[in-house]
Amino acid sequence: MPSPFKAWSAIKNLTGRKNANETTTTTTAKPKTPIGILAILDWIVYGLPLLVFLFFVLVIAGCLGTSPGIPNLYLVSLTEGDLSIRVGYFGMCFARTDATVGEACTSTLGLTPDEIASRVLENPSPSDALPSSLIATAKDLQRDILAPLFPAVGIAFVAALAALGGLWRLRSAGKASEPVYWRLRRAALALLFAGVALALMSALSTTQTVAGVKWAVTEVHDGLSGASRTAGRGQAVEALQWVTAVLMAVFAVRLAAVYRNPTSAGVAVQDVEMGPREDHHRPGNRASSMYSR
């Protein structure tokens, strides 16, 4: 049987305790921030570069081969007679409606229309003007109109991630002073946001360009020549570019926001690459995690 003193102590702990002024204060448990959902969301955000790289590779690889789904990743398609050409950034796919063979896709870098025709068409005849004319039009669109702006997006994104990774190595090795470290980190973030802006520009440019090409080929060309030439839009590539731009923007905003976490007592910095840093105003303390507040 518990003693009366232990029972009284338990009651005091539950109801409150006296301070130096003989006044009773009640202690309540401070609610904790739910860190489970926040941590899961951060893991998802930090995994977005994998999706960005995947979508980037799919867009670049469009019309470069006959693997499943690759011929359907094109910017614009041209059809005249029984010949259909799908145009990607660096390749084209050809199909004839009356042929017994399937699609043929090839890289078009540095090739003339005649060289392209000799690669993908069976027994091309010099007197047959239809394939040569359509291939020449597709090559002109690929070279002069459909500028490869989207590949520059991947270069900027990879460069920004490499710069941030290099800063993490310098910081962990103690080879970068505070002023230099912060200047380089701001430059890396600026490069990352430049890549985001370039991705948005590329997606908008692709959408407007292919819409203009479709209108010009279908409406203007048919009206002037009377030929039955049509054009189509590569909606899969357009969607991939817009999704890539949005994912890059989410990743960049979250990465910039998590870099600094001001507190009421000094400036406690939460580094995504190093974890909690010391509070410069209170060297004896460690900055608490951003999820523990």
C-alpha positions in Angstrom: 0.0 0.0 0.0 1.5 3.3 -1.0 2.4 5.8 1.7 0.4 9.1 2.1 3.5 11.1 1.3 3.9 9.4 -2.1 0.2 9.9 -2.9 0.5 13.6 -1.9 3.6 14.1 -4.1 1.8 12.5 -7.1 -1.2 14.9 -6.6 1.1 17.9 -6.4 2.8 16.9 -9.6 -0.5 16.6 -11.4 -2.1 19.8 -10.0 0.9 22.1 -10.0 4.0 23.2 -8.0 4.9 26.2 -5.9 7.5 28.6 -7.0 9.7 30.9 -4.9 6.8 33.3 -4.2 4.6 30.4 -2.8 2.3 30.6 -5.7 1.1 27.5 -7.5 1.9 27.2 -11.2 0.4 24.5 -13.4 2.7 22.9 -16.0 1.1 21.8 -19.3 2.8 19.7 -22.0 3.8 21.8 -25.0 2.2 20.3 -28.1 4.7 18.9 -30.5 4.7 19.7 -34.2 3.7 16.6 -36.2 7.0 15.9 -38.0 5.9 12.8 -39.8 4.0 14.4 -42.6 6.5 17.2 -43.0 9.4 14.8 -43.3 7.5 12.7 -45.8 6.8 15.8 -47.9 10.4 16.9 -47.8 11.5 13.4 -48.9 9.1 13.7 -51.9 10.4 17.2 -52.8 14.0 16.1 -52.6 13.2 13.2 -54.9 11.8 15.5 -57.6 15.2 15.8 -59.4 14.9 12.1 -60.3 11.6 12.8 -62.1 13.0 15.9 -63.7 15.9 13.9 -65.2 13.6 11.2 -66.4 11.3 13.6 -68.2 14.2 15.4 -69.6 15.7 12.2 -71.1 12.3 11.3 -72.5 11.9 14.6 -74.2 15.4 14.5 -75.7 15.1 10.9 -76.8 11.8 11.5 -78.7 11.9 10.1 -82.3 15.5 8.8 -81.9 14.4 5.1 -81.8 11.6 2.7 -82.1 11.5 1.6 -78.5 7.9 1.5 -77.0 6.6 5.0 -76.6 9.6 6.8 -78.1 8.0 7.4 -81.6 5.1 9.1 -79.8 7.3 11.7 -78.2 7.5 14.3 -80.9 7.0 18.1 -81.2 5.1 18.3 -84.5 3.9 15.8 -87.2 3.6 16.4 -90.9 1.4 14.3 -93.1 1.0 14.4 -96.9 -0.4 11.6 -99.0 0.7 8.3 -97.5 3.8 9.7 -95.8 3.8 10.8 -92.1 6.8 12.4 -90.4 7.1 13.0 -86.7 9.7 15.6 -85.8 11.6 15.6 -82.5 14.5 17.7 -81.3 17.2 15.5 -82.7 15.4 12.8 -84.6 12.5 12.0 -86.9 10.1 9.0 -87.4 8.7 8.0 -90.7 5.6 5.9 -91.6 3.8 5.1 -94.8 0.1 4.1 -94.6 0.4 1.6 -97.5 3.7 0.0 -96.4 4.1 -3.4 -94.9 6.9 -2.3 -92.6 6.4 -0.3 -89.4 7.8 3.0 -88.4 11.5 3.9 -89.0 13.2 6.4 -86.7 16.6 7.9 -87.0 18.8 10.8 -85.8 18.9 13.7 -88.1 21.9 15.6 -86.7 24.1 16.9 -89.6 22.1 15.1 -92.3 20.5 16.6 -95.4 17.0 15.7 -96.5 18.3 13.4 -99.2 20.5 11.5 -96.7 17.6 11.2 -94.4 15.4 9.8 -97.1 18.1 7.3 -98.1 18.2 6.0 -94.5 14.5 5.6 -93.7 12.7 5.2 -97.0 12.8 2.0 -99.1 14.2 2.6 -102.6 13.7 6.4 -102.7 13.2 7.6 -106.2 14.7 11.0 -107.3 11.7 11.6 -109.4 9.3 11.2 -106.5 9.0 14.8 -105.2 6.5 14.1 -102.4 8.9 12.5 -99.9 11.7 14.9 -100.6 9.6 17.9 -100.3 8.0 16.8 -97.0 11.3 15.7 -95.5 12.9 19.0 -96.5 10.0 20.9 -94.8 10.4 18.8 -91.7 14.2 19.4 -91.6 13.7 23.1 -92.0 11.2 23.1 -89.1 13.6 21.1 -86.9 16.6 23.3 -87.7 15.2 26.8 -87.9 11.9 26.8 -85.9 12.0 24.2 -83.2 15.1 25.5 -81.4 16.5 23.0 -78.8 15.9 25.3 -75.8 14.8 22.5 -73.5 18.2 20.8 -73.5 19.7 24.0 -72.0 17.3 23.5 -69.1 18.8 20.2 -68.2 22.3 21.7 -68.4 21.4 24.6 -66.0 19.7 22.2 -63.6 22.6 19.8 -63.5 25.1 22.6 -63.0 23.1 24.1 -60.1 22.8 20.7 -58.4 26.6 20.1 -58.9 27.4 23.5 -57.5 25.2 22.8 -54.4 26.9 19.4 -54.0 30.3 20.9 -54.3 29.4 23.5 -51.6 28.3 20.7 -49.3 31.7 18.9 -49.7 33.5 22.2 -49.0 31.5 22.9 -46.0 31.8 19.4 -44.6 35.6 19.6 -45.1 35.8 23.0 -43.5 37.5 24.5 -46.6 35.1 27.4 -47.1 34.8 30.5 -44.9 31.4 31.8 -43.9 31.3 34.8 -46.3 32.6 32.8 -49.3 30.2 30.0 -48.5 27.1 32.2 -48.4 28.1 34.0 -51.6 28.6 30.8 -53.5 25.4 29.4 -52.2 23.4 32.4 -53.3 25.1 32.0 -56.8 24.1 28.3 -56.9 20.5 29.2 -56.0 20.5 31.9 -58.6 21.6 29.3 -61.2 18.9 27.0 -60.1 16.2 29.6 -60.4 17.6 30.6 -63.8 17.1 27.0 -64.9 13.5 27.1 -63.7 12.8 30.3 -65.7 14.4 28.7 -68.7 12.2 25.6 -68.3 9.1 27.8 -68.2 10.2 29.8 -71.2 10.9 26.5 -73.1 7.5 25.1 -72.3 5.7 28.2 -73.3 7.8 28.6 -76.5 7.1 25.0 -77.5 3.4 25.3 -77.0 3.1 28.5 -79.0 5.5 27.3 -81.8 3.8 24.0 -82.5 0.4 25.7 -82.4 1.7 28.2 -85.0 3.2 25.5 -87.1 0.0 23.5 -87.2 -2.0 26.6 -88.2 0.5 27.6 -90.9 0.8 24.2 -92.4 -2.9 23.3 -92.3 -4.5 26.6 -93.1 -2.0 28.7 -95.0 -0.2 26.0 -97.0 -3.4 24.2 -98.0 -5.0 27.4 -99.1 -2.1 28.4 -101.3 -1.1 25.1 -102.9 -4.2 23.1 -102.6 -2.2 20.1 -101.3 -3.6 17.9 -98.6 -0.8 18.5 -96.1 -1.7 18.4 -92.5 0.2 19.0 -89.2 -0.3 17.7 -85.7 0.9 18.7 -82.2 3.0 16.5 -80.0 0.9 16.9 -76.8 2.9 14.3 -74.9 6.1 16.4 -75.2 4.3 19.6 -74.4 2.8 18.0 -71.2 6.2 16.6 -70.2 7.8 20.1 -70.6 5.2 21.8 -68.5 5.3 19.1 -65.8 9.1 19.3 -65.7 9.0 23.1 -65.3 6.5 22.9 -62.4 8.5 20.2 -60.6 11.7 22.2 -61.0 9.9 25.3 -59.5 8.6 23.4 -56.5 12.1 21.9 -55.8 13.8 25.3 -56.2 11.4 27.1 -53.9 11.5 24.4 -51.2 15.3 24.3 -51.4 15.6 28.0 -51.0 13.1 28.1 -48.1 14.8 25.4 -46.1 18.2 27.1 -46.2 17.4 29.7 -43.5 15.2 29.4 -40.5 15.1 32.6 -38.4 14.4 32.3 -34.7 13.5 34.8 -32.0 16.9 34.4 -30.3 19.4 35.3 -32.9 19.6 33.7 -36.3 19.6 30.0 -36.3 20.3 28.6 -39.7 18.9 25.3 -40.9 21.1 23.9 -43.7 19.7 21.3 -46.0 23.1 19.9 -46.6 24.6 20.1 -43.1 21.7 19.9 -40.6 21.4 22.3 -37.7 24.1 24.9 -37.3 25.2 26.8 -34.2 23.4 30.0 -33.3 26.0 32.8 -33.8 24.5 34.9 -30.9 24.5 32.0 -28.5 27.5 29.8 -29.2 26.8 27.3 -26.4 23.5 26.3 -27.9 22.7 24.3 -31.0 20.0 25.4 -33.4 17.0 23.1 -33.1 15.6 21.3 -36.1 13.0 23.1 -38.2 10.5 20.4 -37.3 10.9 20.5 -33.6 9.4 24.0 -33.1 
